[in-house]
Amino acid sequence: MPTRREARERALSLAYECEIRELDFEALRAELAVDPDPYAVQLLRGISDHHEEIDALLRKYSEHWALERMPAIDRALLRLGTYELEYIPDVPTAAVITEAVELAREYSTKDSGRFVNALLSRIAEEVRTQLS
């Protein structure tokens, strides 16, 4: 069974593909030869089911950045991280943010790690405080 890191990486890949191809997750999933592991599916269904709420949070906290202007890979990564922060409270905040930053550094621009860190940290302050 893949680690959560591997599941996040697979979910990021599929979320990015959904965005680029303008497909919902279930349509893309039907095309896959191998189903993603359960945690990746949970993340992808979650961002699909809560897309409007997640994007509203991203717009609220992305100072001076329109969501549509962000690189597609950053949007996908931020949606995954925001979903985990808001809807999967048993995953530690630091783990969500650290993994998102590492994935941003690996797959996006040189400045994306800092951007993802700052944005998810601000979102975490709101949603994780509400969960307490």
N, C-alpha and C positions, 0 to 999 in steps of 0.2 A: 504494500500500500504506500502511495507517495506521501511525502511529508507535506505539512501545510505550506511550506515554502514552494514546493513543486506544484501543489494545487493552485496556489496564487499565481504562479508563473504561467501555468496552463490557462487559468481563468483570464489572465491579462491578455494572452495571445488570442483567445476566443472572443473576448470583449472587443478587442481591437478589430478583429475580423468582422464582427457583427457591425461595428460602426462604419468601417470602410465599405462593406458590401451592402449596407443599409438593410440588414436582416435582423429579425429578433432571434433570441438565443435558441428557441425550440426549432425554428426553421433551419438554422445552422446545425444544430445537434442532429437533425434527421439526416444530414449529409455526411456526418462523421463515420468513419470506419470503426472507431473505438470510442465508446462513451467515456467522457471525462470522469475522474474519480468523484465520489459523492461531495466532497468539500468544494471542489471547483463548480459542480452543478449548483450547490447551495448558493455560492457567491453570484453566479451568473443569473440564476432565477431571482435572487434578491435584488440585484441592480435592475433587472427587468421589471419586477413587481413594484419597486419603489423609485422608479426612474425620476418621476416628477419631484418627489420630496428630496431626493439626493441632489438633483441639479439645482433645486432652490437653495439648498445649503451651500453648494459650491459657488453659486452666483453671489450669495450673501457675503461670503468670506473671501472671495477672490478679488481683492482690492485692485482696481485699475486693470483688470483682465476680464474681458468678455469670455465666457465659456467657449463660445464658438471660435475664438482666436487661439485657444490653447492647442498645442499639438494633440492629435487624436490619441496617441499613446498615453499622454498625460491625462487626458479626460478619462480614458478607460481606467487607468490606475487610480485616479482620484475617486472615481465612482466605486471601485472595489473597496478602497480604504474607508470611504465614508460609510458604505454599507456595513462593513465589519464594525466600525466604531459605533454606529447607531443601533444595529440590529443583532449583533452577536456579542453581548456584554461579557461573556466568559473569556474572550480573547483579550489579553492585556493590551492596554493602549500603546505601551512602548513597543510591543511586538508588531502591532499593525503599522505603526508609523515607521519603525526601523525597516521592516520588510518592504514597504512601499518606497522608501527612499533608496534602498539598495536596487530595487527593480528599476526605478527611474534613472539611477546612475548607469545601469547596465543597458537599458533599452532606449533612452531618450537623450536629450541634449545635456551638455555639461552643467547647465544651471538648473535642470529639472529637479535634481535631488533637494536642493535648498527650497525651491518653490513648493514641492510636494510636502516637505517637512513643515514649512510654515503654514500652509493651508490646512493640512490635516491636524496640526496642533491646535489651530484656532477652532476647527470644527469639534475636536475632542473636548475642548473646554466647555463647549455648549452641550453636546449630547451626552458625554459621560457624566457631567454634573447632574443632568436631568435623571439619569439612571440611578443615581445614589439615593 
